[in-house]
Amino acid sequence: MKESKKEKNTYNRKWYSILGFLISILLLTLAIILSMNEEKATREAKISGNVGLTEQASSGLSKTINEVSSQNSLLSQNEVGTLNEIDSYDTEQKNEIVSENKVEENITQDTESDNKTENKEENKQQFIKPVDGEITNSYSMDSLQYSNTLGEWITHRGIDIKADKTTVVKASSDGTIKAIKEDPRYGLSITIEHSDGFQTIYSSLLSTEFVKEGDKVTQGQSIGTVGNSAVFETLDGSHLHFEMIKDGEYVNPDIYIK
């Protein structure tokens, strides 16, 4: 009897638990439904508010556009004359610019012409190597170099170009044969006088049969042949001793030979 009562109590507790669980689920479901309805109502309210704002903004924009159109119309009516004046002024400015450009173009052409003339003059003053060959002794007026022939240290006022005997020597630039003589130190020599204070001297020659004093020569013209007549350089073999003078002073030929 006691066990039957105990079982009955246990059975009732189970049903109460199940009933409580079902009630909880029902309440939770109702809460979710209410929440969704509230959220939907909120969204609809926002959408309604946005539509109202959009209509207000559209109305304001239309008004602004009408005002701008009205102002532009007023500008067009009142300032046509001013714009025409500006166009006329711009045309005058363009004409002036074209005129100035033509003047500048003429000046540029004149400058180019002058430059070409100057370049021609400079080309006339350029010098070529009188013979092809190795430079065995360089220009050294500010320092001493050893002379094999003299056995002492001396200055050297020109350059020595090694070449076989009888090799043809050519005029380094246009000029006039100023002198042909036997130099006591550098042997048979030719001096050519050029423009702008230049002189070139060709020494240690074997012969000067191609020219005589007073002759006009052009650059590259044959004037003599290579020998070994330089007393100061006899041990150096056959070569051309070549010097350059500018305004009465010896200069380094390497600077001027192209």
matplotlib code that plots the C-alpha trace (Angstrom):
import matplotlib.pyplot as plt

x = [0.0, 2.8, 4.6, 1.5, 1.3, 4.9, 4.7, 1.7, 3.6, 6.5, 4.1, 2.5, 5.9, 6.9, 3.7, 4.2, 7.7, 6.5, 3.7, 6.1, 8.5, 5.7, 4.5, 8.1, 8.3, 5.0, 6.1, 9.4, 7.6, 5.2, 8.1, 9.9, 6.7, 6.2, 9.8, 9.6, 6.4, 8.0, 11.1, 8.9, 6.9, 10.2, 11.5, 8.2, 8.4, 11.9, 11.0, 8.1, 10.4, 13.0, 10.3, 9.3, 12.8, 13.4, 10.4, 11.5, 15.0, 13.6, 11.4, 14.4, 16.6, 14.0, 13.8, 17.5, 17.7, 15.1, 16.9, 20.2, 18.5, 17.0, 20.4, 22.1, 19.4, 20.0, 23.7, 23.2, 21.1, 23.1, 26.7, 26.6, 28.3, 31.0, 31.7, 32.0, 34.5, 36.5, 36.5, 37.7, 40.4, 41.5, 41.7, 43.9, 46.2, 46.4, 47.5, 50.1, 51.4, 51.6, 53.5, 55.9, 56.5, 57.4, 59.9, 61.4, 61.5, 63.4, 65.8, 66.4, 67.0, 69.5, 71.2, 71.5, 72.9, 75.5, 76.3, 76.9, 79.2, 81.1, 81.4, 82.8, 85.4, 86.2, 86.6, 89.1, 91.2, 91.1, 94.4, 95.1, 97.9, 100.6, 101.7, 100.2, 102.3, 103.0, 103.8, 107.1, 107.9, 105.2, 105.0, 106.6, 107.5, 106.6, 108.6, 111.8, 112.2, 115.4, 117.1, 118.8, 120.8, 122.0, 122.1, 120.5, 117.1, 115.5, 112.2, 110.4, 108.4, 106.6, 105.7, 107.7, 105.7, 107.4, 107.3, 109.4, 111.9, 110.4, 106.8, 104.9, 104.3, 101.0, 100.0, 98.1, 95.8, 95.4, 98.1, 101.1, 104.7, 106.5, 109.9, 112.0, 115.3, 117.9, 117.5, 120.7, 118.9, 115.9, 117.3, 115.4, 112.2, 109.1, 107.1, 103.5, 101.6, 97.8, 95.0, 94.3, 97.9, 98.7, 102.0, 103.0, 106.6, 107.6, 111.2, 113.6, 112.6, 114.4, 113.1, 110.9, 110.5, 106.8, 106.7, 108.6, 108.4, 105.3, 103.2, 99.6, 98.8, 95.6, 95.0, 96.3, 98.5, 102.0, 104.8, 107.8, 109.0, 110.1, 113.8, 116.2, 117.9, 117.2, 120.6, 119.1, 117.1, 119.3, 119.2, 115.4, 115.3, 113.3, 110.4, 108.6, 109.2, 106.0, 105.5, 102.7, 102.8, 99.8, 100.3, 104.1, 104.0, 104.5, 101.4, 100.7, 99.7, 97.7, 95.1, 94.4, 94.9, 91.6]
y = [0.0, 2.3, 1.4, 2.2, 5.7, 6.3, 5.3, 7.6, 10.6, 9.9, 9.7, 13.1, 14.8, 13.7, 15.1, 18.4, 18.6, 18.0, 20.5, 23.1, 22.5, 22.9, 26.1, 27.5, 26.7, 28.4, 31.5, 31.6, 31.3, 34.1, 36.3, 35.7, 36.4, 39.7, 40.7, 40.0, 42.1, 44.9, 44.8, 44.8, 47.8, 49.6, 48.9, 50.1, 53.3, 53.9, 53.3, 55.7, 58.3, 57.9, 58.3, 61.5, 62.7, 61.7, 63.7, 66.7, 66.5, 66.1, 69.1, 71.2, 70.0, 71.0, 74.4, 74.9, 73.8, 76.3, 79.1, 78.2, 78.1, 81.5, 82.9, 81.5, 83.0, 86.4, 86.0, 85.2, 88.3, 90.8, 89.7, 88.9, 92.1, 91.5, 88.0, 89.5, 92.0, 89.2, 87.2, 90.3, 90.9, 87.2, 87.5, 90.6, 88.7, 85.8, 88.0, 89.7, 86.2, 85.1, 88.2, 87.8, 84.1, 85.2, 87.7, 85.1, 82.6, 85.2, 85.8, 82.1, 81.7, 84.6, 83.1, 79.7, 81.3, 83.2, 79.9, 78.1, 80.9, 80.7, 76.9, 77.4, 79.8, 77.3, 74.5, 76.6, 76.8, 73.0, 71.2, 67.6, 65.3, 66.0, 62.3, 59.1, 57.4, 57.0, 60.0, 59.0, 62.3, 64.6, 68.3, 69.3, 72.9, 72.8, 69.7, 68.0, 64.8, 62.8, 63.3, 60.1, 62.1, 64.8, 62.5, 65.1, 66.4, 69.1, 70.7, 69.7, 72.3, 70.0, 66.4, 63.7, 61.5, 58.3, 57.6, 55.9, 58.0, 59.6, 59.5, 62.4, 65.3, 67.2, 70.8, 70.6, 73.5, 76.2, 78.8, 80.4, 79.0, 81.5, 80.0, 77.0, 76.7, 74.5, 74.8, 74.2, 72.0, 70.4, 70.2, 71.0, 72.8, 74.4, 77.1, 77.7, 80.8, 80.4, 82.7, 83.9, 84.0, 80.3, 78.9, 75.3, 74.1, 70.8, 69.7, 66.8, 66.7, 64.9, 67.2, 70.2, 69.7, 70.3, 73.9, 77.2, 80.2, 82.4, 79.5, 79.2, 75.7, 74.0, 71.5, 68.1, 69.3, 67.6, 69.9, 67.6, 64.2, 62.6, 62.4, 62.3, 65.7, 67.0, 67.2, 67.1, 63.9, 61.8, 58.8, 58.8, 57.5, 58.9, 61.0, 64.4, 67.0, 69.1, 72.3, 74.9, 78.5, 80.7, 84.4, 84.0, 81.3, 77.5, 75.5, 71.8, 70.5, 67.6, 70.3, 71.4, 68.4, 66.6]
z = [0.0, 0.9, -2.4, -4.4, -2.9, -3.4, -7.1, -7.5, -6.1, -8.4, -11.4, -10.5, -10.1, -13.6, -15.1, -13.3, -14.7, -18.2, -17.8, -16.5, -19.4, -21.9, -20.3, -20.5, -24.2, -24.8, -23.0, -24.9, -28.2, -27.3, -26.3, -29.6, -31.6, -29.7, -30.3, -34.0, -34.3, -32.4, -34.7, -37.8, -36.5, -35.9, -39.4, -40.9, -38.9, -40.1, -43.7, -43.4, -41.8, -44.6, -47.3, -45.7, -45.5, -49.1, -50.2, -48.3, -49.8, -53.3, -52.8, -51.5, -54.4, -56.9, -55.3, -55.4, -59.1, -60.0, -58.1, -59.9, -63.3, -62.5, -61.6, -64.7, -66.8, -65.2, -65.7, -69.4, -69.9, -68.0, -68.9, -72.6, -73.4, -70.9, -72.3, -75.8, -74.6, -73.0, -76.3, -78.1, -75.6, -75.9, -79.7, -79.4, -76.9, -79.2, -82.1, -79.9, -78.8, -82.4, -83.4, -80.5, -81.4, -85.0, -83.6, -81.3, -84.2, -86.3, -83.5, -83.0, -86.7, -86.7, -83.6, -85.3, -88.4, -86.2, -84.4, -87.7, -88.8, -85.5, -85.8, -89.3, -87.9, -85.1, -87.6, -89.5, -86.3, -85.7, -86.2, -87.3, -86.5, -89.1, -89.3, -88.0, -85.3, -81.6, -79.5, -77.9, -76.1, -74.8, -74.2, -70.9, -70.4, -66.7, -65.9, -67.0, -69.0, -69.7, -73.1, -74.3, -76.8, -74.4, -71.3, -69.1, -67.9, -70.2, -71.0, -74.1, -75.9, -78.4, -79.1, -80.9, -83.3, -84.3, -88.0, -90.7, -92.6, -95.8, -94.3, -95.7, -93.3, -93.7, -92.8, -89.5, -90.6, -93.3, -93.3, -94.9, -95.0, -92.8, -92.7, -93.9, -92.1, -90.5, -86.8, -84.8, -82.3, -84.1, -87.7, -90.9, -89.9, -91.5, -89.7, -90.8, -89.7, -89.1, -88.1, -84.5, -83.4, -84.1, -85.5, -86.1, -86.4, -88.1, -87.2, -87.7, -91.4, -94.1, -96.9, -97.6, -101.3, -101.5, -100.4, -100.3, -98.1, -98.7, -100.1, -99.0, -97.7, -96.8, -94.0, -94.9, -97.7, -98.0, -96.9, -96.2, -95.2, -91.8, -91.1, -88.1, -88.5, -84.9, -83.3, -79.8, -80.6, -82.9, -80.6, -80.7, -84.3, -87.2, -86.0, -86.4, -83.7, -83.7, -81.9, -81.5, -80.6, -79.6, -79.3, -79.0, -76.3, -76.7, -76.0, -75.7, -79.2, -77.6, -76.6, -80.1, -82.3, -83.1]

ax = plt.figure().add_subplot(projection="3d")
ax.plot(x, y, z, "-o")
ax.set_aspect("equal")
plt.show()
